[in-house]
């Protein structure tokens, strides 16, 4: 049994328009490399973004929807350059443009543009990093999609992230990166979510559902998908997706567990 439906066979295929065929793979010499004293490489820029974002190569690879060892192998070989597919996935995960990763020019680090809203400054004091231990395990990715293959939940942590103030002393908290687009705009590709395995989910709460892959769980890996809890019957759990709007039914015999995703208010005790 599986909590997913079908796989698109060409999902991971790399295709480029004719105008780009001479551009990838990235074996050309970047013009900025000819400038005297310009020694920074794409590997240096990737490492700098990892440091600023406090991400390990493994966690960044998972956030980008790539194999968990993609960045580790790339950074270990300074003569290796990323493929077009890797570059396209990596740039948004590191919150920079592809051109900036390649040359150090064009638009650099940026934040996603958010729609204008009426907001006011919260009357709270933000905690310092030292007040938030980095001990919450990241256990992989949870699918914001209807398709199998783009997500995984592992028994071993791929990284550790900081513990929000309201979760001090709370046991068994873990986190996941969101994959896919079917929970947009509530959760976007690469968003980090914190999950509480012991807090009951109510109708409308976001939940992560862990499912068996076939009849066994090879290497401790299971499927995980994220959606809004609708209800559970004697036969199935029903969750709702946003994009496109749909209700997904997951048979009880395929479910290992389902856990509540914490809201921002719950993370900071507001």
Buried (B, 14 or more C-beta within 10 A) or exposed (E): BBBBEEEEEEEEEEEEEEEEEEEBBBEEEBEEEEEEEEEEBBBEBBBBBBEEBEBBBBBBBBBBBBEBEBBBEBBEEEEBBBBBBBBBBBBBBBBBBBBBBBBBEEEBBEEEEEEEEEEEEEEEEEEEEEEBEEEBBBBBBBBBBBBBBBBBBBEEBBBBBBBBBBBEEBEEBBBBBBBBBBBBEBBBBBBBBBBBBEBEBEEEBBBBBBBBBEEEBEEEBBBBBBBBBBEBEEEBBBBBBBBEEEEBEBEEEBBBEBBBBBEEEBBBEE
